[in-house]
């Protein structure tokens, strides 16, 4: 058993709620008692040691889209960037997340190939067709604790209600990525000045807020536990806040890039800034940050979506949406700290303990988690050679950022 000694490191422990500088010993991903038998010594001066992170939304592209990424490539990228538990939506191509046995196979392959604990969000309807509820009992048996229809449409609202009742009876969480399709239609960017000037089809904030309002009424009627993922609009915060005040069993997350990037990046038809939900206005970004700080939004996710280079080469509206996010996740988190939004321990909690609590896996995470050594002052330039993900589709290419994972300690 290899033992690593890390001297004078700032240990950020959200479970114990402690932030202390000390010397620690790490073996098999766990902190152990001090010993003279050390295999490696690391100078931790000025560095942070935090638990491995939990990501509530990332598409790893396997099965079916290996030209964009694989469980091996994206699992490695996640693990080496300190993310050990990854939740993935059910909209792979082909869709296999409506079959509990196939789900279990994905989980096993992700651990074997990529070294991560994959948590598959099951399909809410059969094949995501929006017509018939999926076999949620079978999905639960296969290890799924939540279901979603991702961005696929429902035939009608009666189908939604029936699936919520089914999930509630099984004690499963329903994950919504709120978007009212009749309003969003074929839009691809935020409804704002930049989109109007470029003549791009738009997705107004109403597409998100109307969907949230409708689903909240259904949640209240059925009693199902629900999670709203990938919030992008400032107006959504008040809806979530009011629902939580009423005692509805809901949680919410926001993608890290929505806390930093805005729709101004799409200027010049920059397809690397094409993501769904779209990057919103500066005011939305600030309101999302405040909602996160106030606890209305529970956690931060990566919303990692690797894509091949060709996926971003068509005219903007025809390109595939998505930003590769594992490699810059910690840098963006460090930026939130340096800008004064959070203390280091507060940010760590939003990407570790908080998402684990959202997913009802706190005990499991504490058992399986490792530790991550971060240098919050390391400046580096994002380029295609140092992005570990197979997808290099990030608008940060060529930019200098600060903060990087130096090493992940995990079994």
C-alpha positions as CSV (number, residue, x, y, z in Angstrom):
1,X,0.0,0.0,0.0
2,X,1.5,3.3,-1.2
3,X,1.5,6.1,1.3
4,X,1.8,9.7,0.3
5,X,2.7,12.5,2.7
6,X,1.4,16.0,1.9
7,X,3.0,18.7,4.0
8,X,1.4,21.9,5.0
9,X,-1.6,21.6,2.7
10,X,-5.0,23.4,3.2
11,X,-7.5,20.7,3.8
12,X,-11.1,21.6,2.8
13,X,-13.4,19.1,4.3
14,X,-17.2,19.8,3.8
15,X,-18.3,16.8,5.8
16,X,-16.5,18.0,8.9
17,X,-16.9,21.7,7.9
18,X,-13.2,22.3,8.5
19,X,-10.7,24.4,6.7
20,X,-7.2,23.8,8.2
21,X,-3.6,23.8,7.1
22,X,-1.8,20.6,8.2
23,X,0.3,17.7,7.1
24,X,-1.7,14.6,6.0
25,X,-1.0,11.1,4.9
26,X,-3.0,9.5,2.0
27,X,-3.3,5.8,1.2
28,X,-5.7,4.2,-1.3
29,X,-7.6,7.5,-1.5
30,X,-8.2,7.9,2.2
31,X,-6.5,10.0,4.9
32,X,-4.6,7.7,7.3
33,X,-2.7,8.0,10.5
34,X,0.8,9.5,10.5
35,X,3.5,7.0,9.8
36,X,7.3,6.9,9.1
37,X,6.8,4.6,6.2
38,X,6.2,7.1,3.4
39,X,6.6,6.3,-0.4
40,X,6.3,9.9,-1.6
41,X,6.4,13.4,0.0
42,X,4.6,16.4,-1.6
43,X,5.0,20.0,-0.6
44,X,1.5,21.2,-0.1
45,X,2.3,24.8,0.7
46,X,-0.3,27.1,-0.9
47,X,-2.3,24.1,-2.2
48,X,-5.7,22.8,-1.4
49,X,-6.8,19.2,-0.6
50,X,-10.5,18.5,-1.2
51,X,-12.7,15.5,-1.7
52,X,-13.3,14.1,-5.1
53,X,-16.3,15.8,-6.8
54,X,-19.8,14.6,-7.8
55,X,-21.1,15.8,-11.2
56,X,-24.9,15.8,-11.6
57,X,-24.8,16.2,-15.4
58,X,-22.3,15.0,-18.0
59,X,-22.7,13.3,-21.4
60,X,-19.9,10.8,-22.0
61,X,-21.1,9.9,-25.5
62,X,-20.9,6.2,-25.1
63,X,-22.8,4.1,-26.3
64,X,-23.3,5.2,-29.9
65,X,-21.4,8.4,-30.2
66,X,-17.8,7.3,-29.8
67,X,-16.7,9.8,-32.4
68,X,-17.2,12.5,-29.7
69,X,-16.0,10.6,-26.7
70,X,-15.9,7.2,-24.9
71,X,-16.3,6.0,-21.4
72,X,-12.5,5.5,-21.4
73,X,-11.5,9.0,-22.7
74,X,-14.2,10.9,-20.7
75,X,-13.8,8.8,-17.6
76,X,-10.1,9.5,-17.6
77,X,-10.7,13.2,-18.1
78,X,-13.2,13.3,-15.2
79,X,-11.0,11.3,-12.8
80,X,-7.8,13.2,-13.5
81,X,-9.7,16.5,-13.0
82,X,-11.0,15.3,-9.6
83,X,-14.5,14.1,-10.6
84,X,-15.1,10.5,-9.4
85,X,-18.9,10.3,-9.5
86,X,-20.7,11.2,-12.7
87,X,-24.4,11.3,-13.5
88,X,-25.3,11.0,-17.2
89,X,-28.7,11.8,-18.8
90,X,-30.6,9.1,-20.7
91,X,-30.4,10.5,-24.2
92,X,-27.5,8.5,-25.7
93,X,-27.8,7.2,-29.3
94,X,-29.1,4.5,-29.3
95,X,-31.1,4.9,-26.1
96,X,-30.3,2.1,-23.7
97,X,-31.3,3.8,-20.5
98,X,-34.8,2.4,-20.5
99,X,-33.4,-1.1,-19.8
100,X,-32.1,-1.9,-16.3
101,X,-29.8,-4.7,-17.4
102,X,-28.1,-2.5,-20.0
103,X,-27.7,0.3,-17.5
104,X,-25.8,-2.0,-15.2
105,X,-23.5,-2.9,-18.0
106,X,-22.7,0.8,-18.6
107,X,-21.9,1.3,-15.0
108,X,-19.5,-1.6,-15.0
109,X,-17.8,-0.5,-18.2
110,X,-17.3,3.1,-16.9
111,X,-15.5,1.8,-13.8
112,X,-13.4,-0.6,-15.8
113,X,-12.5,1.7,-18.7
114,X,-12.6,5.1,-17.2
115,X,-12.1,4.6,-13.4
116,X,-15.2,6.5,-12.5
117,X,-18.5,5.7,-10.7
118,X,-21.1,6.3,-13.3
119,X,-24.7,7.0,-12.2
120,X,-27.1,6.6,-15.1
121,X,-30.3,8.7,-15.1
122,X,-32.9,6.3,-16.4
123,X,-35.4,7.1,-19.2
124,X,-38.7,8.5,-18.0
125,X,-40.6,7.1,-21.1
126,X,-39.9,4.1,-23.3
127,X,-37.1,5.1,-25.7
128,X,-37.7,8.7,-24.7
129,X,-40.7,8.6,-27.0
130,X,-42.8,10.7,-24.6
131,X,-45.8,8.3,-24.9
132,X,-45.5,5.4,-22.5
133,X,-43.7,5.3,-19.1
134,X,-40.5,3.3,-19.1
135,X,-40.1,0.3,-16.9
136,X,-39.0,2.3,-13.9
137,X,-39.1,-0.7,-11.5
138,X,-36.6,-2.5,-13.8
139,X,-34.5,0.6,-14.0
140,X,-34.4,0.9,-10.2
141,X,-33.4,-2.7,-10.0
142,X,-30.6,-2.0,-12.5
143,X,-29.3,0.8,-10.2
144,X,-31.0,3.9,-11.3
145,X,-32.2,6.3,-8.6
146,X,-33.6,8.9,-10.9
147,X,-35.3,9.2,-14.3
148,X,-35.7,12.0,-16.9
149,X,-36.9,12.5,-20.4
150,X,-33.9,14.8,-21.0
151,X,-34.9,17.2,-23.8
152,X,-37.3,14.8,-25.5
153,X,-40.9,16.0,-25.8
154,X,-43.9,14.4,-24.1
155,X,-46.9,13.5,-26.2
156,X,-49.1,15.4,-23.7
157,X,-49.1,16.5,-20.0
158,X,-51.1,13.4,-19.0
159,X,-48.1,11.3,-19.8
160,X,-45.9,13.5,-17.6
161,X,-48.3,13.2,-14.7
162,X,-48.5,9.4,-15.0
163,X,-44.7,9.1,-15.0
164,X,-44.4,11.3,-12.0
165,X,-46.9,9.1,-10.1
166,X,-45.0,6.0,-11.1
167,X,-41.7,7.5,-10.0
168,X,-43.2,8.7,-6.7
169,X,-44.5,5.2,-5.9
170,X,-41.0,3.8,-6.4
171,X,-39.3,6.6,-4.4
172,X,-37.3,7.7,-7.5
173,X,-36.4,11.3,-8.3
174,X,-37.5,12.9,-11.6
175,X,-34.9,15.1,-13.2
176,X,-36.2,18.0,-15.4
177,X,-34.1,20.0,-17.8
178,X,-36.9,22.6,-18.1
179,X,-37.7,23.8,-21.6
180,X,-41.1,24.4,-23.1
181,X,-40.7,23.1,-26.6
182,X,-43.6,25.0,-28.1
183,X,-41.7,28.2,-27.1
184,X,-38.1,27.1,-27.7
185,X,-39.0,25.5,-31.1
186,X,-35.9,25.5,-33.3
187,X,-34.1,28.2,-31.3
188,X,-30.4,27.9,-30.5
189,X,-29.4,31.1,-28.6
190,X,-30.6,33.4,-25.9
191,X,-33.2,36.0,-27.0
192,X,-31.1,39.1,-26.9
193,X,-29.3,41.9,-28.8
194,X,-26.5,39.7,-30.0
195,X,-28.8,37.0,-31.4
196,X,-31.0,39.6,-33.1
197,X,-28.1,41.3,-34.8
198,X,-26.9,38.0,-36.1
199,X,-30.3,36.8,-37.2
200,X,-30.1,33.5,-35.2
201,X,-33.3,31.7,-34.0
202,X,-33.8,32.4,-30.3
203,X,-34.8,30.6,-27.1
204,X,-36.5,33.1,-24.8
205,X,-36.2,32.8,-21.0
206,X,-40.0,32.1,-21.0
207,X,-39.2,28.6,-22.4
208,X,-37.5,27.7,-19.2
209,X,-39.7,29.6,-16.7
210,X,-43.0,28.4,-18.1
211,X,-41.7,24.8,-18.0
212,X,-40.7,25.2,-14.4
213,X,-44.0,26.7,-13.4
214,X,-45.9,23.8,-15.0
215,X,-43.8,21.1,-13.6
216,X,-43.9,22.6,-10.1
217,X,-47.7,22.3,-10.1
218,X,-47.4,18.6,-11.2
219,X,-44.8,18.0,-8.5
220,X,-47.1,19.5,-5.9
221,X,-50.0,17.3,-7.1
222,X,-48.1,14.0,-7.2
223,X,-45.6,14.5,-4.3
224,X,-42.7,13.2,-6.4
225,X,-39.2,14.3,-5.5
226,X,-37.8,16.3,-8.4
227,X,-34.6,18.0,-9.5
228,X,-34.3,20.9,-11.9
229,X,-31.0,20.6,-13.7
230,X,-29.1,23.2,-15.8
231,X,-30.9,26.3,-14.8
232,X,-30.0,29.2,-17.1
233,X,-32.4,32.1,-16.3
234,X,-32.4,34.5,-13.4
235,X,-36.2,34.5,-13.4
236,X,-36.1,30.8,-12.6
237,X,-34.6,31.5,-9.2
238,X,-37.8,33.1,-7.8
239,X,-39.9,30.1,-8.9
240,X,-37.6,27.6,-7.3
241,X,-37.3,29.8,-4.1
242,X,-41.1,30.1,-3.8
243,X,-41.5,26.3,-4.3
244,X,-38.9,25.5,-1.7
245,X,-40.6,27.9,0.7
246,X,-43.8,25.9,0.2
247,X,-42.0,22.7,1.2
248,X,-42.0,21.1,-2.2
249,X,-39.4,18.2,-2.4
250,X,-37.2,19.9,-5.1
251,X,-33.6,20.7,-5.7
252,X,-31.7,22.5,-8.5
253,X,-28.3,22.8,-10.1
254,X,-26.6,25.1,-12.5
255,X,-23.8,24.4,-15.0
256,X,-20.5,26.0,-14.1
257,X,-20.2,27.8,-17.5
258,X,-23.5,29.6,-16.9
259,X,-21.8,31.3,-13.9
260,X,-19.1,32.7,-16.0
261,X,-20.0,33.0,-19.7
262,X,-22.8,35.0,-21.4
263,X,-24.4,35.3,-24.8
264,X,-21.9,37.9,-25.9
265,X,-19.6,34.9,-26.7
266,X,-21.8,33.9,-29.7
267,X,-20.8,37.2,-31.4
268,X,-19.2,36.4,-34.8
269,X,-21.2,33.1,-34.9
270,X,-18.8,31.4,-32.5
271,X,-20.1,27.9,-32.5
272,X,-17.9,26.9,-29.5
273,X,-20.4,29.0,-27.4
274,X,-23.4,27.0,-28.7
275,X,-24.8,25.2,-25.8
276,X,-28.3,24.1,-24.6
277,X,-29.7,25.7,-22.6
278,X,-28.1,28.7,-24.2
279,X,-25.7,31.1,-22.6
280,X,-27.9,33.9,-21.2
281,X,-27.4,37.6,-20.4
282,X,-25.1,39.2,-17.9
283,X,-28.0,39.8,-15.5
284,X,-29.0,36.1,-15.7
285,X,-25.4,35.2,-14.8
286,X,-25.4,37.5,-11.8
287,X,-28.8,36.2,-10.5
288,X,-27.7,32.6,-10.9
289,X,-24.6,33.3,-8.9
290,X,-26.7,35.0,-6.1
291,X,-29.2,32.1,-6.2
292,X,-26.3,29.7,-5.7
293,X,-24.9,31.7,-2.9
294,X,-28.3,32.0,-1.2
295,X,-28.8,28.2,-1.4
296,X,-31.8,28.4,-3.8
297,X,-29.6,26.5,-6.3
298,X,-28.2,23.5,-4.4
299,X,-25.2,22.5,-6.5
300,X,-22.9,23.1,-9.5
301,X,-22.5,20.6,-12.3
302,X,-20.1,20.5,-15.3
303,X,-22.7,19.9,-18.1
304,X,-19.8,18.3,-19.9
305,X,-20.6,17.6,-23.6
306,X,-17.6,16.5,-25.7
307,X,-17.9,16.9,-29.4
308,X,-15.7,16.1,-32.4
309,X,-14.2,19.1,-34.3
310,X,-16.6,18.5,-37.3
311,X,-19.6,19.0,-35.0
312,X,-18.8,22.7,-34.7
313,X,-18.0,23.4,-38.4
314,X,-21.5,23.9,-39.8
315,X,-23.4,27.2,-39.8
316,X,-24.0,28.1,-36.2
317,X,-27.7,27.0,-35.9
318,X,-26.8,23.6,-37.5
319,X,-23.9,22.9,-35.2
320,X,-24.3,20.5,-32.3
321,X,-24.7,22.2,-28.9
322,X,-22.2,21.4,-26.1
323,X,-19.1,22.6,-24.3
324,X,-16.4,20.2,-23.0
325,X,-16.1,21.1,-19.3
326,X,-14.2,18.6,-17.2
327,X,-10.8,20.2,-17.8
328,X,-11.8,23.8,-16.9
329,X,-14.2,22.9,-14.0
330,X,-11.8,23.5,-11.2
331,X,-10.3,26.7,-12.8
332,X,-13.8,28.2,-13.0
333,X,-14.4,27.2,-9.4
334,X,-11.2,28.8,-8.3
335,X,-12.3,31.9,-10.1
336,X,-15.6,32.1,-8.1
337,X,-13.4,32.1,-5.0
338,X,-11.0,34.7,-6.2
339,X,-13.9,36.9,-7.2
340,X,-15.2,36.7,-3.7
341,X,-18.5,34.8,-4.3
342,X,-17.4,31.9,-2.1
343,X,-14.8,31.0,0.5
344,X,-12.9,28.0,-0.7
345,X,-14.8,25.6,1.6
346,X,-18.1,26.9,0.4
347,X,-17.2,26.3,-3.2
348,X,-15.9,22.8,-2.4
349,X,-19.2,22.0,-0.8
350,X,-21.2,23.0,-3.9
351,X,-19.3,20.5,-6.0
352,X,-18.9,17.6,-3.5
353,X,-21.2,17.2,-0.6
354,X,-24.1,19.3,-2.0
355,X,-24.6,17.2,-5.2
356,X,-24.1,14.0,-3.2
357,X,-27.0,15.2,-1.0
358,X,-29.1,16.1,-4.0
359,X,-28.6,12.5,-5.3
360,X,-29.3,10.9,-1.9
361,X,-25.9,9.3,-2.0
362,X,-24.0,11.0,0.8
363,X,-23.0,7.9,2.6
364,X,-22.0,6.1,-0.6
365,X,-20.0,9.2,-1.7
366,X,-18.2,9.4,1.7
367,X,-17.3,5.7,1.4
368,X,-16.1,5.8,-2.3
369,X,-14.7,9.3,-2.5
370,X,-11.0,10.1,-2.6
371,X,-9.0,13.3,-2.4
372,X,-7.9,15.9,-4.9
373,X,-4.8,18.1,-4.7
374,X,-5.4,21.5,-6.3
375,X,-3.1,24.4,-7.0
376,X,-5.3,27.4,-6.9
377,X,-2.6,29.7,-8.1
378,X,-1.3,27.7,-11.1
379,X,-1.8,29.7,-14.3
380,X,-2.1,27.7,-17.5
381,X,-3.4,28.2,-21.1
382,X,-6.3,26.1,-22.3
383,X,-5.3,24.4,-25.6
384,X,-6.2,21.3,-27.4
385,X,-3.0,19.5,-26.2
386,X,-3.7,19.8,-22.5
387,X,-7.5,19.2,-22.6
388,X,-7.8,15.6,-21.6
389,X,-11.3,15.1,-22.9
390,X,-11.6,13.7,-26.4
391,X,-13.7,16.8,-27.2
392,X,-11.8,20.1,-27.5
393,X,-15.0,22.1,-28.0
394,X,-14.6,25.0,-25.5
395,X,-14.7,28.7,-26.1
396,X,-11.8,28.9,-23.6
397,X,-9.3,27.6,-26.1
398,X,-6.3,29.9,-26.1
399,X,-7.3,31.7,-22.8
400,X,-5.2,31.8,-19.6
401,X,-7.0,30.4,-16.5
402,X,-5.9,29.9,-12.9
403,X,-6.3,26.8,-10.8
404,X,-5.7,23.2,-11.7
405,X,-5.9,19.7,-10.3
406,X,-2.4,18.3,-9.7
407,X,-3.3,14.8,-8.6
408,X,-6.3,12.7,-7.7
409,X,-6.0,10.1,-4.9
410,X,-8.6,7.4,-5.3
411,X,-9.0,3.7,-5.6
